[in-house]
Amino acid sequence: MTVDKSGHRVQQMFGAIAPHYDRMNHLLSLNVDRYWRWRTVRIVAPQGSAPILDVCTGTGDLALAFARRTRGAVPIVAADFCPEMLEFGREKSCRAGYAQAVTFREADTQALPFERNTFQIVSVAFGLRNVSDTDQGLREMVRVCQVGGRVAILEFSMPQRQPLRAIYGWYFRHVLPPVGQFLARNNHAAYHYLPQSVGEFPQGEEWVRRMAAAGMADVRHYPLSGGVATLYVGVKM
Ligand SMILES: C[S@@+](CC[C@H](N)C(=O)[O-])C[C@H]1O[C@@H](n2cnc3c(N)ncnc32)[C@H](O)[C@@H]1O
């Protein structure tokens, strides 16, 4: 059975878990998600003063990682179509002292309200998998990226080596859904949806080919933490 990724359903689901999202994220990943974002902003290091866009930003953790990396000197747009997630992001950004540097914007990744060739980096973390038409989301990310700029996609993946592969599969199927459901105040949909949507998302070389087909050159992928997550980076031609 394929996952129901209709925009309205996804929006509602993230709206419902927004108050618990950050806590659950860090707990269920044993805080490793922070390290993955930290690595991302180092592998995809900002250059110069052109703006950066983070789509499907949720509560803005990757946008804030870029803000820390650039010490607030580069304008960053953090876009998502779920207003509840954005609100938590805005508060967090103010507390961190980046209210000026990071602008939170309500926008659908499939129809971004930005001019073509605007951003030096267009990033997404654990988000493109949720977009109803993933390829359309990817095309939009490429469209608004500057020629020579980079598109960076951080996503869960399946480790290739045993025993990590077996342990991860078990954790994802049997531990994460019930624990997530309990922590998200019984929101059944969100944490059963997660392993399903990850299972359906293309990985490794297959995703590299999709990025190349969307107009990117020199596409590389960096497995993180034994392949539990992968960072894909391409340069817009
Ligand atoms: C799993 S969260 C990831 C949030 C954040 N990037 C992170 O690393 O924690 C996925 C986010 O994608 C957003 N999203 C899903 N489909 C979207 C779309 N079509 N346009 C904009 N945002 C979307 C959801 O609202 C949600 O905030």
The ligand as an SDF file (V2000), in Angstrom:
LIG
                    3D

 27 29  0  0  0  0  0  0  0  0999 V2000
    9.8390   15.7170    8.9160 C   0  0  0  0  0  0  0  0  0  0  0  0
    9.5650   17.4420    8.8470 S   0  0  0  0  0  0  0  0  0  0  0  0
   11.2070   18.0340    8.6410 C   0  0  0  0  0  0  0  0  0  0  0  0
   11.4140   19.3710    9.2590 C   0  0  0  0  0  0  0  0  0  0  0  0
   12.8470   19.8890    9.2720 C   0  0  0  0  0  0  0  0  0  0  0  0
   13.3750   20.0870    7.9340 N   0  0  0  0  0  0  0  0  0  0  0  0
   13.7740   19.0270   10.0910 C   0  0  0  0  0  0  0  0  0  0  0  0
   14.8590   18.7030    9.6280 O   0  0  0  0  0  0  0  0  0  0  0  0
   13.4290   18.6960   11.2300 O   0  0  0  0  0  0  0  0  0  0  0  0
    8.8470   17.6630    7.2430 C   0  0  0  0  0  0  0  0  0  0  0  0
    8.3100   19.0550    6.9870 C   0  0  0  0  0  0  0  0  0  0  0  0
    7.9630   19.1300    5.6080 O   0  0  0  0  0  0  0  0  0  0  0  0
    6.8500   19.9810    5.4850 C   0  0  0  0  0  0  0  0  0  0  0  0
    6.2260   19.7710    4.1700 N   0  0  0  0  0  0  0  0  0  0  0  0
    5.7280   18.6200    3.6550 C   0  0  0  0  0  0  0  0  0  0  0  0
    5.2480   18.8120    2.4200 N   0  0  0  0  0  0  0  0  0  0  0  0
    5.4620   20.1300    2.1180 C   0  0  0  0  0  0  0  0  0  0  0  0
    5.2010   20.9360    0.9770 C   0  0  0  0  0  0  0  0  0  0  0  0
    4.6090   20.4410   -0.1200 N   0  0  0  0  0  0  0  0  0  0  0  0
    5.5650   22.2240    1.0240 N   0  0  0  0  0  0  0  0  0  0  0  0
    6.1610   22.7530    2.1230 C   0  0  0  0  0  0  0  0  0  0  0  0
    6.4160   22.0460    3.2450 N   0  0  0  0  0  0  0  0  0  0  0  0
    6.0860   20.7380    3.2360 C   0  0  0  0  0  0  0  0  0  0  0  0
    5.9870   19.6170    6.6660 C   0  0  0  0  0  0  0  0  0  0  0  0
    5.0650   20.6380    6.9940 O   0  0  0  0  0  0  0  0  0  0  0  0
    7.0530   19.4100    7.7530 C   0  0  0  0  0  0  0  0  0  0  0  0
    7.2630   20.5880    8.4870 O   0  0  0  0  0  0  0  0  0  0  0  0
  1  2  1  0
  2  3  1  0
  2 10  1  0
  3  4  1  0
  4  5  1  0
  5  6  1  0
  5  7  1  0
  7  8  2  0
  7  9  1  0
 10 11  1  0
 11 12  1  0
 11 26  1  0
 12 13  1  0
 13 14  1  0
 13 24  1  0
 14 15  1  0
 14 23  1  0
 15 16  2  0
 16 17  1  0
 17 18  1  0
 17 23  2  0
 18 19  1  0
 18 20  2  0
 20 21  1  0
 21 22  2  0
 22 23  1  0
 24 25  1  0
 24 26  1  0
 26 27  1  0
M  CHG  2   2   1   9  -1
M  END
$$$$
